[in-house]
């Protein structure tokens, strides 16, 4: 099937914001880095239970790292909103912007 105008491939050629869960893990950090090289904005969500902060270090200035547990729905909604560049007010103390 040919890729035509208005396809998913076309929409990805424009700058988009991606939320990568597990952003400090092996797969998440590599995915985030690839999206950055394609000119996209990346919000990397991780609770750092298995992911490593060092995985984000090479491109930390170019992403928005968010330390939180994705099981906290309000925090996840905030991270996925267009205004997540500022810390969200949540009822949980387990979410922080790093």
PyMOL commands that set and color helices and strands:
alter all, ss='L'
color gray80, all
select helices_A, chain A and resi 8-12+26-37+54-57+60-62+73-80
alter helices_A, ss='H'
color red, helices_A
select strands_A, chain A and resi 17-21+41-46+64-67+96-97
alter strands_A, ss='S'
color yellow, strands_A
deselect
rebuild
show_as cartoon
